[in-house]
Every structure is written in structure tokens, then in C-alpha cells.
């Protein structure tokens, strides 16, 4: 079986699909990934990848200039705490239109039997419809996106019509990686365990063992926030932790941390490090509320302090708070009392352990292969 993965051009969208792609490859199936921009980093997972939108950033900018009403809609959403990703459908359709022609060219030449698309991608919907093949939508977090295919059919009507694609594919399925107890509604489609993939790396010696003399707290702001907002939030976290006997590990990727000045001995800069591996030695994590980081922390069974900003992050932060696996600061402010609770509240630890056990009992990616195969028959 040939399986084409089509992903929105973001690491947080393509990385959650890697374990399913690995499972397919291990079972002898052929896998190809079609994406663009930052998501091309998925090639480091050992997968064959095609850049279907060379010059993605420039093309997206051009399309946005042609759609001033979409820009205005985005501006209005930035002032809100987004609770439903479907509110951003107009912008997501622009992103998908950047990919659709290149993805269809690849699919037409490669002739896949099945297409798997990331949760908020619409290009894969057009391609699967045009080729008449089954479509599987792969979730990446806690946000719900029921009915997105129909919205794309409306917002991407020009692409559907230009490629003579019919309605949305009739043979379709959805993979939901959210632990059911973290949701306020039913599971959408097939449940599958979220297996963290955060990239690889050579691990420093200190990361393989818990800190022996104090709790260790991981701090990460994802791949985008430090570039957009600087390191003010990190400065605040460091200041809030100054009076506590804790070790902070700043997992901030390639961001220049020199603006933080001289750091105290209990603050360690880790650069790029797989977060799932780092959390094995941590008591807790402070993060921006990204779906991948939230689910990785749930898988590790550690309490979370979430500082949400944009996209689906308020959805994730609220779910963390409501389930009792962590706390969140809607204002983005951090103080010593929050950090003290984060590392000492046994109820947070116990509930995080409950959700970890729940996730470990969910169906593995490999267990879904018979269902995927049956979809093509």
C-alpha cells in the first residue's frame, strides 16, 4: 500500500504523524510526505519528503495581500482567546491553497492508495477527492475540528472546481490522539495513542538522570513564540523561580539567549533537546500551550504550567486546568506561588499520572493499520 501524508507547513502539524508513518513503513508499506516550509524538517525522521510549495512564505504572503478581508479577520482573532479553530478557516484555506497544486502533482505521479492529512489541512481533501482515494485526517491535539472538510469545500471551491474534484471524499476516517478524559465531548473517529516525536539528538549526560538535590522544571516556548515575542516570558519565569530551590532547564532551540544576561547556576540552557526525553528527568514543565508540548507532557505524566498565546493554545490550557493535570495563567504572568504549587501539589501529580496511564492504554499506531488497509478495499 502506498500512503501519502499531506501536512500543513508547521512542525506541530507534521511531527504528530511520524509514529503512524513509522508504523506503516515497519509493516512494509510505502510512505511519502508532501509538505512545505518548516514542516520539511520531518525528513530528519527518516521519511521521504517532497517540497510541494517552494517559496512557501512568499507565496503565502502574496495570497494574503490578495485577501485583505482574511487579514482583517486574523487581526480580530488575535485579540481573542481562540476556542475553536474553525474560526480561522479563511486563513487555513489560504495556507491549503498554497499546497494544493504541488500536492496534486506529486499524488498524480506517485498514485497513492490512501491519503493521510494533518488535522487542519485542506489540500489533502482536494487531492483525495480528485484521485478518488480514501482520506484519513490525523489529529494533533485537543482542539475539535468536526465539519472542517465541508468548510474547505466551500472556502476552496475554486481549487476543487479547477481540478475537477468532486465533493469531499466519501471513504474517510479521522484519527483522534486526544485522551478522552481531556475532552468535554466525544472522541472524534478512531482513538490512537499519542506517541511523542520531538526530533532526535545526542543527549547530554545531565539529562539522563533527575536532578538529585532539587526539582527540575523544563521551560519551552515552542518553535515560534520566542521569535515573535522575545524572551520576556523566560525572564519572568527565571525571576519567579529565584526564591525557590529548583533547577530550570531552558529548552529554547536555536534562540539566542544572550539577552537573558548572566544566568544563575540553577538555570541551564539546553538548546535543542527532545522534550519527551527531557521530561523523563523533570518534575514539571512550563510551556506555551502548543498541542505537541501539551500531549508530550501528558504522556510523561508531569504537571504543567501553561502560558497560552494564540492558535489552539487557550484550548489546551483550559483542558489542562479543567482536568487537573496542571495550572494555567491566562495573563501570561508567572509568580513564585504558581511555581511552588506546580512542584508540590500532589493532586496535580496524581491526576497527571492518571492521564498518563490512560494514554498508555490507548490503541497504538500499529494497531490501526488493519483499519487503514480495510479503508482502501
C-alpha positions as CSV (number, residue, x, y, z in Angstrom):
1,X,0.0,0.0,0.0
2,X,1.2,3.5,-0.8
3,X,0.3,6.2,1.7
4,X,0.8,9.9,1.0
5,X,0.9,12.2,4.0
6,X,0.0,15.8,3.3
7,X,0.7,18.3,6.0
8,X,0.1,22.0,6.8
9,X,3.6,23.6,6.8
10,X,4.2,23.6,10.5
11,X,6.3,21.3,12.7
12,X,3.5,21.0,15.2
13,X,1.3,19.6,12.5
14,X,3.6,17.1,10.8
15,X,5.5,15.7,13.8
16,X,2.4,14.1,15.4
17,X,2.0,12.0,12.2
18,X,5.5,10.5,12.3
19,X,4.7,7.5,14.6
20,X,1.9,6.4,12.2
21,X,4.2,6.8,9.2
22,X,6.9,4.7,11.0
23,X,4.3,2.0,11.8
24,X,3.3,1.9,8.1
25,X,6.9,1.7,7.0
26,X,7.7,-1.0,9.5
27,X,4.8,-3.1,8.1
28,X,6.3,-2.8,4.6
29,X,4.1,0.0,3.2
30,X,5.5,2.9,1.1
31,X,5.2,6.3,2.7
32,X,5.8,9.8,1.1
33,X,5.3,13.1,2.8
34,X,4.1,16.2,0.9
35,X,4.5,19.5,2.7
36,X,6.5,22.7,2.7
37,X,8.2,25.4,4.8
38,X,9.2,24.5,8.4
39,X,7.5,21.1,8.2
40,X,10.2,19.9,5.8
41,X,12.1,19.2,9.0
42,X,10.2,15.9,9.1
43,X,12.8,14.4,6.8
44,X,15.0,14.1,9.9
45,X,12.6,11.3,10.9
46,X,13.9,9.2,8.1
47,X,11.0,9.8,5.8
48,X,10.9,10.6,2.1
49,X,9.6,14.2,1.8
50,X,8.7,16.4,-1.2
51,X,8.6,20.2,-1.0
52,X,5.3,20.9,-2.8
53,X,5.5,24.7,-2.3
54,X,9.0,26.0,-2.9
55,X,9.0,29.6,-1.7
56,X,6.1,28.9,0.6
57,X,6.5,32.0,2.8
58,X,6.5,34.4,-0.2
59,X,3.5,32.6,-1.9
60,X,1.5,32.8,1.4
61,X,2.3,36.5,1.8
62,X,1.2,37.2,-1.8
63,X,-2.1,35.3,-1.4
64,X,-2.8,37.1,1.9
65,X,-2.2,40.5,0.2
66,X,-4.9,39.5,-2.3
67,X,-7.3,38.7,0.6
68,X,-7.4,41.8,2.8
69,X,-10.6,40.6,4.4
70,X,-8.7,37.5,5.7
71,X,-6.0,39.7,7.1
72,X,-8.7,41.7,8.9
73,X,-10.3,38.6,10.2
74,X,-6.9,37.3,11.6
75,X,-6.3,40.7,13.3
76,X,-9.7,40.4,15.0
77,X,-9.0,36.9,16.2
78,X,-5.6,37.8,17.7
79,X,-7.4,39.9,20.2
80,X,-9.5,37.0,21.3
81,X,-8.8,33.7,23.2
82,X,-9.5,31.4,20.3
83,X,-11.7,28.5,21.4
84,X,-12.5,26.9,18.0
85,X,-10.0,26.5,15.2
86,X,-12.9,26.6,12.7
87,X,-13.0,30.4,13.4
88,X,-9.7,30.6,11.4
89,X,-11.0,28.6,8.4
90,X,-10.4,31.5,5.9
91,X,-6.8,31.8,6.8
92,X,-6.4,28.0,6.8
93,X,-7.9,27.8,3.4
94,X,-5.2,30.3,2.1
95,X,-2.5,28.0,3.6
96,X,-4.0,25.0,2.0
97,X,-4.3,26.7,-1.4
98,X,-0.5,27.3,-1.3
99,X,0.0,23.5,-1.1
100,X,-2.8,22.1,-3.3
101,X,-1.3,22.2,-6.8
102,X,2.1,20.8,-5.8
103,X,0.5,18.1,-3.6
104,X,-1.8,17.1,-6.5
105,X,1.2,16.9,-8.9
106,X,3.0,14.6,-6.5
107,X,0.0,12.4,-5.9
108,X,-0.8,12.1,-9.6
109,X,2.7,10.9,-10.3
110,X,3.0,8.6,-7.3
111,X,-0.5,7.2,-7.3
112,X,-1.1,6.6,-3.5
113,X,-3.8,4.2,-2.3
114,X,-4.5,6.2,0.8
115,X,-4.0,9.9,1.8
116,X,-3.4,11.0,5.4
117,X,-3.7,14.7,6.0
118,X,-2.9,16.8,9.1
119,X,-5.9,18.0,11.1
120,X,-6.3,21.5,9.7
121,X,-5.1,20.8,6.1
122,X,-7.5,21.2,3.2
123,X,-5.1,20.4,0.3
124,X,-5.3,16.7,1.1
125,X,-9.1,16.9,0.9
126,X,-8.9,18.2,-2.7
127,X,-6.2,15.7,-3.7
128,X,-8.1,12.7,-2.3
129,X,-11.3,13.9,-3.9
130,X,-9.7,14.3,-7.3
131,X,-8.0,10.9,-7.2
132,X,-11.0,9.1,-5.7
133,X,-8.9,7.6,-2.8
134,X,-9.7,7.3,0.9
135,X,-8.9,10.2,3.1
136,X,-7.8,10.0,6.8
137,X,-7.5,13.1,8.9
138,X,-4.8,12.8,11.6
139,X,-5.4,14.8,14.8
140,X,-2.6,16.7,16.5
141,X,-4.1,17.7,19.9
142,X,-7.2,18.6,21.9
143,X,-8.9,21.0,19.5
144,X,-12.0,19.8,17.8
145,X,-12.4,20.3,14.0
146,X,-15.6,18.4,13.1
147,X,-17.0,19.5,9.8
148,X,-13.8,21.1,8.6
149,X,-13.9,19.1,5.3
150,X,-17.2,20.7,4.4
151,X,-15.9,24.2,5.3
152,X,-12.9,23.6,3.0
153,X,-15.2,22.5,0.2
154,X,-16.8,26.0,0.5
155,X,-13.7,28.1,1.1
156,X,-11.6,26.2,-1.5
157,X,-14.3,25.9,-4.2
158,X,-12.0,27.4,-6.8
159,X,-9.4,24.7,-6.2
160,X,-12.0,21.9,-6.2
161,X,-13.5,23.2,-9.5
162,X,-10.2,24.0,-11.2
163,X,-9.0,20.4,-10.6
164,X,-12.4,18.9,-11.4
165,X,-12.5,17.4,-7.9
166,X,-15.9,16.1,-6.8
167,X,-17.3,16.6,-3.3
168,X,-15.4,15.7,-0.2
169,X,-14.2,12.0,-0.2
170,X,-16.8,9.5,0.9
171,X,-14.3,7.0,2.1
172,X,-12.8,8.8,5.0
173,X,-11.9,8.4,8.7
174,X,-10.4,10.6,11.5
175,X,-7.7,9.6,14.0
176,X,-8.1,11.3,17.4
177,X,-5.0,11.3,19.6
178,X,-6.6,13.2,22.5
179,X,-7.0,11.3,25.7
180,X,-10.8,11.0,26.1
181,X,-10.8,12.3,29.7
182,X,-9.2,15.6,28.5
183,X,-12.2,16.3,26.3
184,X,-15.5,17.9,27.1
185,X,-17.2,15.9,24.3
186,X,-16.9,12.6,22.5
187,X,-13.8,11.2,20.7
188,X,-13.8,12.1,17.0
189,X,-13.3,8.9,15.0
190,X,-10.6,6.3,15.9
191,X,-8.7,6.8,19.1
192,X,-5.0,6.4,18.8
193,X,-2.3,6.8,21.4
194,X,-0.2,10.0,21.0
195,X,3.4,8.8,20.8
196,X,5.7,11.9,21.1
197,X,8.1,12.6,18.3
198,X,10.2,15.7,19.0
199,X,13.1,15.0,16.8
200,X,16.3,13.3,17.7
201,X,19.6,14.4,19.3
202,X,22.6,13.4,21.3
203,X,21.6,13.6,24.9
204,X,23.8,15.5,27.4
205,X,24.8,13.4,30.4
206,X,22.9,15.5,32.9
207,X,19.5,14.9,31.1
208,X,19.5,11.2,31.7
209,X,19.1,11.4,35.4
210,X,16.8,13.5,37.6
211,X,18.4,16.4,39.5
212,X,19.4,14.9,42.8
213,X,19.2,17.9,45.0
214,X,16.2,19.9,43.8
215,X,13.2,19.6,41.4
216,X,13.9,20.1,37.7
217,X,11.5,22.2,35.7
218,X,11.6,22.2,31.9
219,X,10.8,25.5,30.2
220,X,9.9,25.6,26.5
221,X,8.0,28.1,24.3
222,X,7.8,26.0,21.1
223,X,9.2,26.8,17.7
224,X,7.5,30.2,17.1
225,X,6.9,32.2,20.3
226,X,10.5,33.1,21.1
227,X,10.9,34.5,17.6
228,X,7.7,36.5,17.8
229,X,7.6,37.7,21.4
230,X,11.2,37.6,22.5
231,X,12.3,36.2,25.9
232,X,10.3,38.4,28.2
233,X,8.3,35.4,29.4
234,X,11.5,33.5,30.2
235,X,12.9,36.4,32.1
236,X,9.7,36.4,34.2
237,X,9.9,32.7,34.9
238,X,13.6,33.0,36.0
239,X,12.7,35.8,38.3
240,X,9.7,33.9,39.8
241,X,11.9,30.9,40.4
242,X,14.7,32.8,42.1
243,X,13.3,32.3,45.6
244,X,12.7,28.6,45.1
245,X,15.1,25.7,45.3
246,X,14.6,24.5,41.7
247,X,16.6,23.9,38.6
248,X,15.3,25.4,35.4
249,X,16.1,23.9,32.0
250,X,15.6,26.3,29.1
251,X,14.8,24.2,26.1
252,X,14.5,27.1,23.6
253,X,16.1,25.6,20.4
254,X,18.3,27.9,18.4
255,X,17.1,31.1,20.0
256,X,19.9,33.5,21.1
257,X,19.7,33.6,24.9
258,X,22.4,36.1,25.4
259,X,19.7,38.8,26.1
260,X,19.0,36.9,29.3
261,X,22.3,38.1,30.7
262,X,24.3,36.2,33.2
263,X,22.3,33.2,34.5
264,X,22.3,31.8,38.0
265,X,23.8,28.3,38.5
266,X,20.3,26.8,38.8
267,X,19.4,27.9,35.3
268,X,20.6,25.6,32.5
269,X,20.3,26.4,28.7
270,X,19.7,23.2,26.8
271,X,19.1,24.4,23.2
272,X,17.5,21.7,21.1
273,X,16.7,18.6,23.1
274,X,13.8,16.1,22.6
275,X,11.2,17.3,25.1
276,X,9.8,13.8,25.7
277,X,13.3,12.6,26.7
278,X,14.0,15.7,28.8
279,X,10.7,15.2,30.7
280,X,11.8,11.8,32.0
281,X,14.1,13.7,34.4
282,X,11.8,16.6,35.2
283,X,9.3,17.2,38.0
284,X,7.2,19.6,35.9
285,X,7.1,21.7,32.7
286,X,6.3,25.3,31.9
287,X,5.2,25.9,28.3
288,X,3.3,28.0,25.7
289,X,0.3,25.6,25.3
290,X,1.2,24.1,21.9
291,X,-0.6,20.9,21.2
292,X,2.5,18.8,20.8
293,X,4.1,20.0,24.1
294,X,0.8,19.6,26.0
295,X,0.4,16.0,24.8
296,X,4.0,15.2,25.3
297,X,3.8,16.4,28.9
298,X,0.6,14.3,29.4
299,X,2.5,11.3,28.1
300,X,5.3,11.9,30.5
301,X,2.9,12.3,33.5
302,X,4.3,15.6,34.7
303,X,2.3,18.6,35.9
304,X,2.1,21.6,33.6
305,X,2.1,25.4,33.9
306,X,0.7,26.7,30.6
307,X,1.1,30.3,29.4
308,X,-1.1,30.3,26.3
309,X,-0.9,32.7,23.4
310,X,-2.8,32.3,20.1
311,X,-3.7,29.4,17.9
312,X,-5.2,26.4,19.8
313,X,-3.2,27.2,22.9
314,X,-6.1,28.5,25.0
315,X,-8.0,25.4,24.2
316,X,-5.1,23.2,25.5
317,X,-4.5,25.4,28.6
318,X,-8.2,25.2,29.6
319,X,-8.2,21.5,29.2
320,X,-5.1,21.1,31.3
321,X,-6.7,23.2,34.1
322,X,-10.1,21.6,33.9
323,X,-8.7,18.0,34.1
324,X,-6.5,19.0,37.0
325,X,-3.2,18.0,35.4
326,X,-1.7,21.5,35.7
327,X,-2.5,25.2,36.0
328,X,-2.6,28.0,33.5
329,X,-2.1,31.7,33.5
330,X,-4.4,33.5,31.1
331,X,-2.5,36.7,31.6
332,X,0.9,35.0,30.9
333,X,2.2,36.2,34.2
334,X,4.1,33.8,36.4
335,X,4.8,34.1,40.1
336,X,6.5,32.1,42.8
337,X,3.2,30.8,44.3
338,X,2.3,29.2,41.0
339,X,5.7,27.5,40.7
340,X,5.5,26.3,44.3
341,X,2.2,24.7,43.6
342,X,3.4,23.2,40.3
343,X,6.1,21.2,42.0
344,X,4.5,20.5,45.4
345,X,0.8,19.9,44.7
346,X,0.3,16.1,44.9
347,X,-3.2,16.3,43.4
348,X,-1.6,17.6,40.1
349,X,0.9,14.8,40.1
350,X,-1.7,12.1,40.8
351,X,-4.0,13.4,38.1
352,X,-1.2,13.7,35.6
353,X,-0.3,10.1,36.4
354,X,-3.9,9.0,35.8
355,X,-3.9,10.6,32.3
356,X,-0.5,9.1,31.5
357,X,-1.9,5.7,32.3
358,X,-5.0,6.4,30.2
359,X,-2.8,7.4,27.2
360,X,-0.6,4.3,27.5
361,X,-3.8,2.1,27.3
362,X,-5.0,3.7,24.0
363,X,-4.5,1.8,20.7
364,X,-1.0,2.1,19.3
365,X,-0.4,3.5,15.8
366,X,0.5,0.0,14.6
367,X,-2.9,-1.4,15.8
368,X,-4.7,0.9,13.4
369,X,-3.0,-0.5,10.3
370,X,-5.7,-3.1,9.6
371,X,-8.4,-0.4,9.7
372,X,-6.4,1.7,7.3
373,X,-5.9,-1.2,4.9
374,X,-9.6,-2.0,5.0
375,X,-10.4,1.6,4.1
376,X,-8.7,1.0,0.7
377,X,-10.5,-2.2,-0.1
